[in-house]
Amino acid sequence: MQGDAAYTVFFAFGIIWIAMGVAAFIGLLKLDKQQSGNQQQQTQFDGSGILVALPIILGIVVALAIAAKIS
């Protein structure tokens, strides 16, 4: 029973972190659009964006898989 509570808290913090990341990404896109004078500018991501995002996503997936297996 204690394992379920720990997993629930871990999962809740994961959801909070994902929500903060999505909000920051949306805010960044809106800020970029305001600074560019509302021109039609496409958002571009280079290789460094993948280098940052991939370990974060893999870390979340591995942590959730381990927590699911333990409980």
KETORLO-306915 format. One record per atom (N, C-alpha, C): residue in one letter; chain; atom name; x, y, z. Coordinates in steps of 0.05 Angstrom, whole numbers. Atoms other than C-alpha are relative to their C-alpha. Layout:
BEGIN
PT/r/c/a/px/py/pz
PT/A/A/CA/X/Y/Z
...
//
This chain:
BEGIN
PT/r/c/a/px/py/pz
PT/M/A/N/16/-24/0
PT/M/A/CA/0/0/0
PT/M/A/C/17/25/0
PT/Q/A/N/-18/-24/0
PT/Q/A/CA/58/48/14
PT/Q/A/C/12/5/-27
PT/G/A/N/-11/-2/27
PT/G/A/CA/87/34/-55
PT/G/A/C/-18/15/-18
PT/D/A/N/20/-14/17
PT/D/A/CA/23/59/-87
PT/D/A/C/1/30/5
PT/A/A/N/-1/-28/-7
PT/A/A/CA/27/125/-50
PT/A/A/C/25/13/-12
PT/A/A/N/-25/-11/11
PT/A/A/CA/99/136/-71
PT/A/A/C/-2/3/-30
PT/Y/A/N/3/-1/29
PT/Y/A/CA/83/120/-143
PT/Y/A/C/-19/23/-8
PT/T/A/N/19/-22/5
PT/T/A/CA/24/169/-141
PT/T/A/C/13/27/2
PT/V/A/N/-15/-25/-3
PT/V/A/CA/68/225/-115
PT/V/A/C/20/4/-23
PT/F/A/N/-20/-2/22
PT/F/A/CA/122/210/-167
PT/F/A/C/-14/7/-26
PT/F/A/N/15/-5/25
PT/F/A/CA/70/209/-223
PT/F/A/C/-11/28/0
PT/A/A/N/11/-28/-1
PT/A/A/CA/39/275/-199
PT/A/A/C/22/20/-6
PT/F/A/N/-22/-18/6
PT/F/A/CA/107/309/-200
PT/F/A/C/8/-1/-29
PT/G/A/N/-5/2/29
PT/G/A/CA/119/282/-270
PT/G/A/C/-19/16/-16
PT/I/A/N/20/-16/15
PT/I/A/CA/54/312/-294
PT/I/A/C/5/30/4
PT/I/A/N/-6/-29/-4
PT/I/A/CA/72/379/-262
PT/I/A/C/24/9/-17
PT/W/A/N/-23/-7/16
PT/W/A/CA/140/379/-297
PT/W/A/C/-7/1/-29
PT/I/A/N/8/-1/28
PT/I/A/CA/109/362/-364
PT/I/A/C/-17/24/-6
PT/A/A/N/17/-24/4
PT/A/A/CA/57/417/-356
PT/A/A/C/17/25/0
PT/M/A/N/-18/-23/-1
PT/M/A/CA/112/467/-338
PT/M/A/C/16/2/-26
PT/G/A/N/-15/0/25
PT/G/A/CA/152/446/-400
PT/G/A/C/-17/9/-23
PT/V/A/N/18/-8/22
PT/V/A/CA/92/454/-446
PT/V/A/C/-6/30/2
PT/A/A/N/6/-28/-4
PT/A/A/CA/75/522/-416
PT/A/A/C/24/17/-8
PT/A/A/N/-24/-15/7
PT/A/A/CA/147/546/-424
PT/A/A/C/4/0/-30
PT/F/A/N/-3/2/29
PT/F/A/CA/149/522/-496
PT/F/A/C/-20/18/-14
PT/I/A/N/20/-17/12
PT/I/A/CA/84/557/-513
PT/I/A/C/7/30/5
PT/G/A/N/-8/-28/-6
PT/G/A/CA/108/621/-478
PT/G/A/C/24/8/-18
PT/L/A/N/-23/-6/17
PT/L/A/CA/173/618/-517
PT/L/A/C/-8/5/-29
PT/L/A/N/9/-4/27
PT/L/A/CA/137/612/-583
PT/L/A/C/-16/26/-3
PT/K/A/N/15/-25/1
PT/K/A/CA/90/669/-566
PT/K/A/C/19/24/2
PT/L/A/N/-19/-21/-3
PT/L/A/CA/148/713/-545
PT/L/A/C/16/5/-26
PT/D/A/N/-15/-2/25
PT/D/A/CA/186/698/-609
PT/D/A/C/-18/13/-22
PT/K/A/N/19/-11/20
PT/K/A/CA/124/715/-650
PT/K/A/C/-3/30/4
PT/Q/A/N/3/-28/-7
PT/Q/A/CA/116/782/-614
PT/Q/A/C/25/16/-8
PT/Q/A/N/-25/-14/6
PT/Q/A/CA/189/801/-624
PT/Q/A/C/5/2/-30
PT/S/A/N/-5/0/29
PT/S/A/CA/188/784/-698
PT/S/A/C/-19/19/-15
PT/G/A/N/18/-18/13
PT/G/A/CA/134/836/-712
PT/G/A/C/-23/-14/-13
PT/N/A/N/22/15/11
PT/N/A/CA/80/784/-725
PT/N/A/C/4/-8/-29
PT/Q/A/N/-5/10/27
PT/Q/A/CA/113/762/-790
PT/Q/A/C/-3/-30/0
PT/Q/A/N/3/29/3
PT/Q/A/CA/103/692/-816
PT/Q/A/C/28/-13/2
PT/Q/A/N/-26/12/-4
PT/Q/A/CA/165/661/-786
PT/Q/A/C/-4/-29/10
PT/Q/A/N/2/27/-8
PT/Q/A/CA/171/586/-781
PT/Q/A/C/19/-6/23
PT/T/A/N/-17/8/-22
PT/T/A/CA/198/555/-718
PT/T/A/C/18/-22/-9
PT/Q/A/N/-19/20/9
PT/Q/A/CA/261/516/-732
PT/Q/A/C/15/-11/25
PT/F/A/N/-15/13/-21
PT/F/A/CA/296/466/-687
PT/F/A/C/24/-14/-13
PT/D/A/N/-24/13/11
PT/D/A/CA/367/444/-699
PT/D/A/C/7/-25/16
PT/G/A/N/-9/24/-14
PT/G/A/CA/406/384/-674
PT/G/A/C/3/3/30
PT/S/A/N/-4/-4/-29
PT/S/A/CA/420/415/-606
PT/S/A/C/-26/-2/15
PT/G/A/N/26/4/-13
PT/G/A/CA/345/416/-591
PT/G/A/C/-6/-29/6
PT/I/A/N/4/29/-4
PT/I/A/CA/342/341/-600
PT/I/A/C/19/-10/22
PT/L/A/N/-19/9/-21
PT/L/A/CA/404/332/-557
PT/L/A/C/-9/7/28
PT/V/A/N/11/-8/-26
PT/V/A/CA/369/369/-501
PT/V/A/C/-25/-16/7
PT/A/A/N/26/12/-5
PT/A/A/CA/300/338/-509
PT/A/A/C/2/-31/4
PT/L/A/N/-1/29/-1
PT/L/A/CA/320/265/-519
PT/L/A/C/7/-11/27
PT/P/A/N/-6/11/-27
PT/P/A/CA/353/252/-451
PT/P/A/C/-23/6/20
PT/I/A/N/22/-7/-18
PT/I/A/CA/295/287/-416
PT/I/A/C/-23/-20/-4
PT/I/A/N/23/18/6
PT/I/A/CA/242/245/-451
PT/I/A/C/7/-29/7
PT/L/A/N/-8/28/-7
PT/L/A/CA/282/180/-443
PT/L/A/C/1/-3/30
PT/G/A/N/-1/1/-30
PT/G/A/CA/293/196/-369
PT/G/A/C/-28/-4/12
PT/I/A/N/27/2/-10
PT/I/A/CA/219/205/-358
PT/I/A/C/-12/-28/-5
PT/V/A/N/10/27/7
PT/V/A/CA/201/141/-395
PT/V/A/C/13/-22/17
PT/V/A/N/-13/21/-16
PT/V/A/CA/253/99/-359
PT/V/A/C/-9/2/29
PT/A/A/N/8/-3/-28
PT/A/A/CA/234/128/-291
PT/A/A/C/-28/-11/4
PT/L/A/N/28/10/-2
PT/L/A/CA/160/113/-303
PT/L/A/C/-1/-31/-3
PT/A/A/N/-1/29/3
PT/A/A/CA/177/42/-327
PT/A/A/C/10/-13/25
PT/I/A/N/-11/12/-24
PT/I/A/CA/219/28/-266
PT/I/A/C/-20/2/23
PT/A/A/N/20/-3/-21
PT/A/A/CA/166/56/-219
PT/A/A/C/-24/-19/-4
PT/A/A/N/22/19/5
PT/A/A/CA/112/14/-253
PT/A/A/C/8/-28/6
PT/K/A/N/-9/28/-5
PT/K/A/CA/154/-49/-248
PT/K/A/C/3/-5/30
PT/I/A/N/-4/3/-29
PT/I/A/CA/171/-37/-174
PT/I/A/C/-27/-3/15
PT/S/A/N/26/1/-14
PT/S/A/CA/99/-25/-154
PT/S/A/C/-17/-21/-11
//
